[in-house]
Amino acid sequence: MRKIGRRGGDLDLTPLLDVIFIILMVVMCNQTLLTKESKAETADMRKELDACVAENIAVKDQLSAMENEEDIISYVTLSASYDSDNPRIRHFKLIRNNETEIEDIVIIPEKEDEAFKRVEEELDTFVAEWKDKPVLIVLDKDQILYRDYQKLDEYLSKLHEKYNNIFRTDK
């Protein structure tokens, strides 16, 4: 392709067109490769999604086969309160899944160590009873004294080291 310039000289645009077509071919080939990679990634992601859906369906089937939540998880709530007549006396209540009270342990300053020993024994017994299933321990810390909270926190850490099925949360 030739074009006549102002001074009458010829300007050859053919090499410029060749370069543009070469760049166009490179871009098209690159786009084709990217498209093939994207399709392969999409296929892999589809396989993973199908596997997850199948697993989800299996888990839902297992959950629907269970009669109640105690087949899945067991939990105990520790709550503390004060005696309305004597604020030095504290009550620790251990409450199971179905709202049944396991124990109401009275803590008086003179026998505090014995009371905490009973709390530890009750918790240990409860967790040992459910050692094959996850156990959630909920510590209701609204009315608990800080020193009592620290003792319970320390004991729950030891209990967690002893059993690997314990999960804990503070309310």
C-alpha positions in Angstrom: 0.0 0.0 0.0 1.5 3.3 -1.0 0.5 6.8 -0.2 1.8 9.9 -1.7 3.1 12.4 0.8 3.3 16.2 0.6 6.6 16.3 -1.0 5.7 13.7 -3.5 7.6 10.8 -1.8 6.1 7.4 -1.3 5.3 6.1 2.2 5.1 2.3 2.5 2.5 1.2 5.2 2.9 -2.5 4.5 5.4 -3.2 7.3 3.2 -1.4 9.7 0.2 -3.5 8.7 2.3 -6.7 9.1 3.3 -5.7 12.6 -0.4 -5.0 13.5 -1.5 -8.4 12.1 1.3 -10.2 14.0 0.2 -8.5 17.3 -3.4 -9.4 16.6 -2.5 -13.0 16.0 -0.5 -13.1 19.3 -3.3 -11.6 21.2 -5.8 -14.0 19.7 -3.6 -17.1 20.5 -3.1 -15.9 24.0 -6.8 -15.4 24.5 -7.5 -18.9 23.2 -5.0 -20.3 25.7 -6.5 -18.3 28.5 -10.0 -19.5 27.5 -8.8 -23.2 27.6 -7.3 -22.7 31.0 -10.4 -21.1 32.3 -12.5 -23.9 31.0 -10.2 -26.4 32.7 -10.4 -24.5 36.0 -14.1 -24.2 35.7 -14.4 -28.0 35.2 -12.2 -28.6 38.3 -14.3 -26.2 40.4 -17.5 -27.9 39.2 -16.1 -31.3 40.3 -15.2 -29.9 43.7 -18.7 -28.3 44.0 -20.4 -31.6 43.1 -18.3 -33.3 45.8 -19.3 -30.7 48.3 -22.9 -31.0 47.4 -22.8 -34.8 47.7 -21.1 -34.4 51.1 -23.7 -31.9 52.2 -26.5 -34.2 51.2 -24.9 -37.1 53.2 -24.5 -34.9 56.3 -28.1 -33.7 56.0 -29.3 -37.3 55.7 -27.2 -38.2 58.8 -28.7 -35.3 60.8 -32.2 -36.1 59.8 -31.7 -39.7 61.0 -30.8 -38.6 64.4 -33.6 -38.3 66.9 -32.5 -35.2 68.8 -29.6 -32.9 69.4 -28.1 -35.0 72.2 -27.2 -37.5 69.5 -25.0 -34.8 67.9 -23.6 -32.7 70.7 -23.8 -32.5 74.4 -23.5 -29.2 76.3 -23.4 -28.1 79.8 -23.9 -24.5 81.1 -22.1 -23.3 84.2 -23.9 -20.4 85.9 -23.1 -18.6 89.1 -25.4 -16.6 91.3 -25.4 -15.1 94.8 -27.6 -16.1 97.7 -30.1 -13.2 98.2 -29.8 -13.5 102.0 -26.0 -13.8 102.3 -23.9 -12.4 99.4 -20.9 -14.4 100.6 -22.6 -17.6 99.6 -22.5 -18.4 95.9 -24.3 -21.1 93.9 -22.8 -22.8 90.9 -25.4 -24.6 88.7 -24.5 -27.1 86.1 -27.3 -27.4 83.6 -27.4 -30.1 80.8 -28.8 -29.9 77.2 -32.4 -30.5 78.1 -32.4 -27.9 80.9 -32.0 -30.6 83.6 -29.9 -29.5 86.5 -26.9 -31.8 87.1 -25.8 -30.1 90.3 -26.3 -27.0 92.4 -23.1 -26.5 94.3 -23.1 -24.1 97.2 -19.8 -22.2 97.7 -19.2 -20.8 101.1 -15.9 -19.1 101.9 -14.9 -21.7 104.5 -15.3 -24.6 102.2 -14.5 -23.0 98.8 -11.9 -25.6 97.8 -14.2 -28.5 98.5 -16.9 -26.9 96.4 -14.6 -26.3 93.5 -13.4 -29.9 93.8 -17.1 -31.0 93.4 -17.5 -28.7 90.3 -14.4 -30.3 88.8 -15.6 -33.8 89.5 -19.0 -33.2 88.1 -17.6 -31.7 84.9 -15.0 -34.5 84.6 -17.8 -37.1 85.0 -20.0 -35.3 82.4 -17.2 -35.0 79.8 -16.1 -38.6 80.3 -19.6 -39.8 79.8 -19.7 -38.0 76.4 -16.1 -38.7 75.3 -17.2 -39.9 71.9 -19.2 -36.8 71.0 -18.4 -33.1 71.1 -19.1 -31.4 74.4 -19.7 -27.7 74.5 -19.1 -26.0 77.9 -20.8 -22.6 78.2 -19.6 -20.5 81.1 -22.2 -17.9 82.0 -20.0 -15.1 83.5 -22.6 -12.5 84.2 -22.7 -12.9 88.0 -19.5 -14.8 88.6 -16.7 -13.4 90.8 -13.5 -12.7 89.0 -11.5 -15.1 91.2 -14.1 -17.8 90.6 -13.9 -17.2 86.9 -10.2 -17.5 87.0 -10.3 -20.8 88.9 -12.9 -22.2 86.5 -10.9 -20.9 83.5 -7.8 -22.7 84.7 -9.7 -25.9 85.3 -11.4 -25.8 82.0 -8.0 -25.4 80.3 -6.7 -28.5 82.1 -9.9 -30.4 81.2 -9.4 -29.4 77.5 -5.9 -30.9 77.7 -7.3 -34.1 79.1 -10.1 -34.5 76.6 -10.0 -33.5 72.9 -13.7 -33.3 72.4 -14.3 -30.2 74.5 -15.3 -26.8 73.1 -15.8 -23.8 75.3 -17.6 -20.5 75.0 -18.3 -17.7 77.5 -21.7 -16.1 77.6 
